[in-house]
Amino acid sequence: MSQPSLRSRLFWSYLMVLMVGIVTLATVGWLYSPRLFVVYLQRIEGRNFSVGQVRAELVQGFQFAWGRGMVWAGLLGGLAASGTSYWLARRIVRPLEEIETITRQFAAGELEQRLPDYEIPELTQLAQSVNHMAADLAGVEQRRRELVGDLSHELRTPLTIIRGYLEGLADGTVAAEPVVYERLNRETQRLQRLVNDLQELSQLESGYLPIHRQALAICPLLQSVVARFQDQQLPDAPVQLALNCADGLPQVMADPERLEQILVNLLTNALRHTATGQVTVTTWAQPPQLWIAVTDTGVGIAAADLPHVFDRFWRADAARDRRSGGTGIGLTICHRLVTLQGGQITVTSTVGSGSTFQFWLPINTESRPRGERVQLG
């Protein structure tokens, strides 16, 4: 058995209210009005005017007139109330039907439609919520398409190179030399890095990557990360690494493994885009925040590109970054990791002078200043 529609329910609810009002009015009028009329006649008799002979006829006439009036009032009032109920129900149900039609279009993938404002404020709020939902869905769909396109583009380059070398090795046009296998190995490693970064980014955005925050002394961790990069450099390398940790830094609330991952990504990015000069890691406290900055003297980023630095697969110089093995996801992962730990990351840059990526994390409110100043480089 099908359930009645909202329009029918609203209509019958209005009619029920009307019927209750009419029945109440008729009952009270039938029981109370004749008695009140008799009292009124008695007051007239008190003025030396006798209506005793015609009192019964007057009461009957009053009841007849009152009853006939109630019948006509009920009929006309019922018709007016029915028409008004139908009109009000239609005013409420028509926008709801329009919202239902639009949401069905959304479900079918047509996300361009939008709902207008209505006369009823509550329905306008509902329509605006539906419009916001549609805009969010359109954004998600757009990002999905961009991700698929970017993935196809990123995977096509190394796969094309690997296929070309393999076909050349198969037909003998490419000599089986160590340099060829080294290039194949490099492209394979690049594919592996891309897959790993995508998997980690997917876990970050879906909330499946755990974050274990704890009180952490920042200088020892920074010293360890910077020393690891310095060990990979020659003493006369064109780019030097330096670390400045301020005195008496408080402990920070962070996940040490994820914080190390952020620093490794930022340092790798800085070294990749700095041909000569220096990359400096600086940290300072500005309660309730502890700041860490990675500054390089590299090529810099144009002002128009700064808003896109943390976008997936974004590169200021795509050709150079592909040759250097970047996946274009590292900074996106850094941004997400900082946000999940309660902080924020920003970037400032000048073309030809270098860039500064700096982020803050919340200070452990129960910690006391500790540690000594550390300088490396």
N, C-alpha and C positions, 0 to 999 in steps of 0.2 A: 504494500500500500504506500503510495507516494505521499510525502510530507507536503503540507500547504506552503505556498510561497510566502516570502516576507511581505509582499504587497497584500496578500489575503489576510495574513496575520495582523498587520497594521490596521487594515480596514475593519476587520471584525473586532479588534480591540477598541477602536473608536466607537463602533456601534454598541458594544457592551457597556462602555462608559455612558453613552447616551441613554441606553435602556435603563441602567441603574438610576440615572438622574430622573428620568420620566417616572419610573415606578415609585421612587421616593417622593417626588413631588405629588403624584396622584394620591398616594397613601396618606401622606400628611394632610393634603388638601381635603380629601374625602372625610377624614376623621375630625379635623380641626376646624375647617371653614364653616360648616353648618352651625356648630356650637358658637363660634364667634359671631355668626350672623344673628343667632337667637339673643345673645347678650346685647347686641346692638339694638334689636327690637325692644328689649326690655328697657333700655335707656330711653328710647322714644316714648314708651308708655309712661315713663316717669315724668314726662312733660305734659300730663293730662291728656294724652292722646292714646286711645285704645285701639290696639291692632289684634286683640285676642281672637276675633272672629276669622280673621284672614291670616293668622300667624302660620298655620299649617300650610296654606296655599303658598304663602310667601317663601317658606322654607323649601317646599317642593320645587317651586319655580326657580329658586336660587340653585338648588342641587342640579336641576335639569340644565339650566344655563351654564353652570360651572362644568358639568360633565360634558356638554356639547363643546364648550370652549376647550376643555382638555383634549377631547378627541381631535379637534382641528389643530390645536397646538402640537399634539403628538405627531399627526400626519405631516404638517408643514415642517415642524422641527426635525422630524426624522428624515424627510427628504433633503432639507438643507444640511443636516449633519452628515447624511450619507454622501452627498456631493462634496462637502468639505473634506470628509475623511478620505474619499477616493483621490481628491486633488492633493492632499497632504501626503498620502501614501505614495502617489506617483512622483511627487517632488523628491521623496526620499529614495525610492526604489530606482528611478531612472539613472541617477548618478552611480548607484551601486552596480546596475547592469552595465553601464559604460566602463566602470572600473574592472568588472569581470571580463568584458570583451578585450580591454587593453592588456590585462594580465595574461589572457590566453594568447595574445599576439606575442607577449614577452616570452611565454613558454615555447612558442614556435620559433623563437630566434629573431623576431622583428622588434628590436630595441630602440627604434627611432621615435616611436609614438610617445606622446606625453599627454597627461590629463590636464584639463583646465581647472581654474578655481570655480567653486560653487557658492551658492548663496548661503548654504549651511556651513558654519565654520568648522564643525567636526569633520564633515566630508571633505572640505578643503585641506585640512590637515592630513587626512587619509590619502588624498590624491597627491599631496606633496611628498608624503612618505613613499608612495608607489613610484613617483618620478625619481626620487633619490635612489631607490632600489634599482630602477632601470638604468640610471646613470652609472651606478656602481657595477652592475652587470655588464654594461657596455664597456666600461674600463677594463674589467677582468677579461672580457672577450678580446678587446684590443691588445692587451698585454699578452694574452695567450697566442694570438696570431703573430705578434712581434717576436715572442719567444721561439715559436716554431720556425719563423723565417730566419731569425738570428742563428738558431741551432743548425738549420740547414746550411746557412752560409759558413758557419764556423767549421762544421764537419766536412764540407765539400772540399775546402782547400787541402787539408792534410790527406784526405782520402784520394784526391786527384793526384797528389804528389806520389803517394805510395803506389797507386795503381800504375802511374807512368813508369816508375822505376821497375816495378815488377814485370810489366810488359816488356820493357827494354831488356831486362835480364833474361826473360824467357826467349825473346827472338834474337838475342845476341847483339843488339845495337848499343847496349850499355855494358861496359866491362864490369865484371864482378870484383870490384876493388873495395878495400876497407872503407874508403870515404863514402861509397854508395850505401854500404850497410850502416854507417854512422848516420847518414841522413835519414834512412828508413827508421832507425832506432829513435832519432830525435822526433820525427813526426808521430811515431807510435806513442812516445812519452807525452807528447803534446795532447794527443787524443785521450790518453789516460788522465792527464791533469784536468782536461775539460770535463770528462765524465765525473771525476771525483768532485770538482767544484760544483757541478750541476746537482749532484746528489746532496751535497752539503747545503747548498742554497735551497733546495726543495725541502729539506728537513727543517731549515731555519724558518721558512715561510709557513710551513704547516705546523710548526710548534713541536716537532718531534725531537729536536736537538736539545738535550738537557743542558741547563746552565746551573752550575754549582757555585754560588757566590759565597765568599768567605773573607774574613779579614786578612789582608795581604800587604806585606811590606813591598813597596814598588821598586825601590832602587836595586835590590839584589836581582830581581827578575829582569829589569832593563839591562843591568850589567851582563847577565848571562846571555841575553839575546844579542846584544851588540857585539860581545866577544865572539860569539859564534860566527857572525858575519866577518869580523876582522880576521879570524883565523883562515878564512877563505881568500883573503886578499894578500897581495905581495906588499912588502914595505914601501915600494915606490909606485904603488897603484895611483892612477890619476884621480881617483875619488877616495877621500879619507872619511872615516866614520868617527863621530865624536858623541859623547854622552855627558850631559850635565844634569845632575840630580841636586836639587836644592837641599839645604840643611834642614834637619828636623821635620821631615815630611811625615804626616800621619799615615796610618794604614788606610787602604782603600778597600771597599767592598766589591770584589770582582772574582770571576772564575779564572784562576791562574792559567789554565790550559787555553781558554778562549782569548784571554788577554795576550798571551804569547802569540797566538795565531794572528791577532790583529796587528801586532808589532811586526811580525815577520812579513805579512802582506804589505804593510806600509813601507817598510825598509826595502823590500824587493822592488816595489813600484818606484821608490825614489832612486835606487841605484840603477834601475833599468833606464830611467830618463835623465840621468846625469852623466855626461861624458867626462867632465873634469870638474874639480871643485871639492865640495864637502857636503856630507849628509849628517845632520846633527839631530840628536834626540834630546829634548829638554822637557823637564817636568817641574811643576810648581803647584803649591796648594793655594786655593782660593775658596775657603770654606763656604758652603758645605761640599765643594767640588775639588777634585784633584785633576789637574790638567796634564796631558802628555802631548807634545808636539814633535812631528817629524818634518824637518826643514831641509830642502835640498837646493842646490844651485844649478838646477837643470834647465831644460828648455822652457818650462812654464806651461800654463794653460790659458787659452784665450778667455776673455770675460764672457763671451757668448756661450762657451762650452762649460763653464763652471756649474750651471744648474743640472747638467747631465752627468757629472762625474761619477755619481753613485748609481747610475742606471746600469742595468744588465747589458753586457757586451759593448758598452760605450768605450771608444778609444779616441783620443785627440789625434793620433796619427796611426791609423789602422795598419798601414803597410809596415811601419817600423815595429809596431807591437807584435804583429804576427811573426816577423822574423825573429824577435827576441823570445817568442814562446809564450806570451801572455794570453790568458783566456778571456779577459774582459769581464770577469766576475769577481775578482779579488776585492775590489773596493766595495762592491755591492755586499759581499759577505762581511766586510769590516763594518759597514754601516748597520747591518742587521745585528751583528754581535754586540756592538756598542749599545744599540737601542735596547736589546734584551737584557742588558746589565744595568739599565736605568740611566744611561748617559746619552751623550749627543756628540756627533762628529761634524766638523765643518772644514772647509778648504778655502784658502786664499792663494792667489797666484798672480804672477806678472810674467808675461811672455818674455823670454830671454833672461830672466832673473831667478827663476825657480818657483817652487811651490811649498806651502806649509799645510800639512794635514794635522789638525789638532782635535783632540776629543777629551771629554771629561767623564769621570766616573764618581759616584758618591763616596764621600769619606766615611769611614767607620766611626760613628759618633762616640763609641766607647774606647777608641784608641787614643794613645798619647803620642806626642812627637817622638820619633825615634830615628836612628840611623845617622850615618855620616855622609858628608858630601862626596860624591863619586864623580870622577872625571876620567874619561877614556878618550884617547885620540889626541 
